[in-house]
């Protein structure tokens, strides 16, 4: 399997040279930006999307809606971790070298990559998070999916992955995130529902509407219903 995509006429290799060739024509400063974005920036941006989505789902909807949405958001990074673990035996089985080891003339923006190329861990993690967020909330999920696609492009642009490494990572991340979602939500939803009832940690899950309902109930607990007069001291004396 190590000989995959060694032929220069292979569309996989041709697309690799086309995308990576952009790095040769770009200014060095832009390449440094792409290096940071492809290695760390997109993953940091995805974490920010998850946090923003969590903040948003807690501002709207019922308690049940917020519990379900937060469970999906907790699953998103967990799905990325599971997908990377699944990728470990896949990489060992395929044993595809990095493209710059088999092809000359590539502009490699990140040095020191000695592990196997298929499939891309970065693409796998990014797509798993993107799909997980999309399951929880579509608007933020679309932004996360777009970031995942950009991550895949960056990995090829940087010269560290073939396009099919990225496509394989997208497929793996999507499969893990979607196929395990029912099981993950079945486990996470009761847990987060219990967290929502906690006096200290409930803010992590409870929506604003649910918190306002709690405040209304608390404020009304010590008031007397309208139309029922309070007893007067004279009444008590007469009763005595």
N, C-alpha and C positions, 0 to 999 in steps of 0.2 A: 504493500500500500504506500510505501515511501516514495514511489515514483510518480505519484499523482501530479498532473499539471506541469510536467517537465518540458513538454513540447512547446516550442515558441509559437506554433500555429494554434495552440489551444486558446479558445476564447477567454478562458480564465486568466491565462498569462497575458494575453493582449490587453484585456481590460485592466489588469494590474499595471502594466506599463503606461497605459493611457492616463489612469488616475494618478499614479505616482509621478508621472512626467510633469504634472502640474506643480509639484514641489520643486522641480529643477528650475522652472520658469518664474517661480514666486520669489519675492525678496526674502532674505534670511530672517528678517524680523517676523514676517508672516509665518514662516516655517516654525519658528520658535513658539508662536502662539498656537499653531496647530498641534505641535508636540504636546504642549500643556493641556490643550483642550481634549485631545484624543487619549491622553494618558490619565488625566485626573479631572479635567474641567467638566466633562459631560456627566460623569458619575456624581460629582458634587452638585451639579445642577439638578440631577434627578432626585437627590436627597432633598434639595430645596423644594422641588415640586411636590414631593410626598408631604413635607411639613406644611406647605401652603394648602394643599388639599385637605390635610387633617384639620387645619385651622378653619377652613371653609365649611366642611361638613359638620363641624361643631356649632356653627352659627345658624344653621337652618335645619328644619325638619324636626321630627319627633325623636324621642329617646331611642325607639327601636331602629329608626333610620340611621341615627348616628352610630349606634352599636354595630350595625351591619357594615357601614362604611368604614369605620375605624378598623374593624376586623380585616376588611379587604386591604387596607393600607398597611397594617402590620404584616399581612401575608406577602406583600410585594417584595420587601427586602429579603424575607425568608425564602421566597421562591428563587430569588437570585442566588442565594447561598446554596440551596438544594441543586439548582441547575449546574453550578460550578462543580459541585461534588460529582454529579452525574457525568460531567465532562472529563473527569480524571481518567476513568477507564477507556473512554472514547479516544482520547489523545494517545494513550498507550497502545491502543489497538491499531489506529491508523498510522501513527508515527510519521507524520508529514513534516519535513523540515521547513524552517522559515524560508520565505521566498528569496531573500537576499543570499541564502546559502547555495541556491541552485541557479540563480539568474544574475547575470552581470548588469551593471549600469543602473541599478536601482538607487534612488536617493533615500537612504535609511535615516530617519530622524531620531530614532531611539536606539542606542547601542546596548549591547549586553543581553539581548534576547536569545537564549540558548535552548529554551524548551520547544516543544512541538507546536505546530501552527494550527492544526485543525482539531477542534473548532476554536474560534476566538472567545476567550473568557470575557473580554470587555463587551463584545457584542451580545454574548449570552446574558450577562448580568443586566445590561441596559435594556434589552428587550423583555426580560422577565419582570423587571421593575415596571416598565412601560405597560405591559399587559396587566399586571397586578393593579396598577393605578387605574387603568381603563375599566377594569371590572368594578372598582369601588366608585369611580366618578368619571364620567365620560369626557367632560370638558378638560379637566386636568390630565386625563389619560391620553387624549390626543396630543397634548403638549409633550408628555413623556414619551410617547411613541415617536414623535418627530425627533426628539433628542436621541433616541436609540438609533434611528436611521443615520443621523449625523455622526454618531459614534462609529457606526460601521464604515461610513465613508472615510472618516479620519484614520481608521486602522489601515486601510488600503493606501491612503495618501501617504502615510508615514512609512510605508514599505515593509511593514512587519506582518502583514496577512494577505493572503489571496482573497479575491472577492468571494469565492465559495466558502472560505473559512468564516466570513462574516454571515453569509446566508445560512450556513449550518448553525452558527450561533443564534441567529434570529429564530430558526426553527426549534432549536433545543430550548431556548428561553420561553418561547410561546407555548410549547408542548408541556413543559413542567408547570408553568404558571396556570394554564387552563385545566389540564387534566387533574391536578391536585387541588384545585380551588374548592370543590365540594367538600373534600376531606378536611382541608385547612379551615374552612369556615365553620364546619361542624364542630371542630375543636376550639377555635378561637372565639366564636360568638358567645358560648356560655361563659367562657373565662372573662371576656370583656364586659359581659352583662353583670357578672359579679363585681368587677372592678367599678362599674358605674354606680353601684350601690354603696361603695366605700366613701366614708366621710373625707378621707384624705386624698384618694386617687380618683374619685368620681369625675373631677374636672377633665381628666384625660379623655373621657368618653362622652359624657353627658352633653347634649346639645344646649344651645342658649335657651331655646324654647322650654326644654325640660328644666333647666336651672331656674328660669323665671317662674315656671309653674310651682317649683318647690318653694321659692321665696313667697309667692302668693299664698300658698297653703300654710307656710309657717307664720306669716303675718296675720292670717285669719284665724289661727288656732286659738289665740287668746282673746278674741273679741266675742261679744255676745250677739246672737242673731238679732236682726232688726225686728222691731215690733214686740219684743219681750222686755218689759221694764225691769230695771234692777230693783231688788227688794229694799224697802226703806227701813230705817231703824225702828220707826213706830210700828210697822207691821210685825217686826220681830218681837217687839215688846208685847203687842197684843196676843201674838201666838203663845208667848210664854205665860 
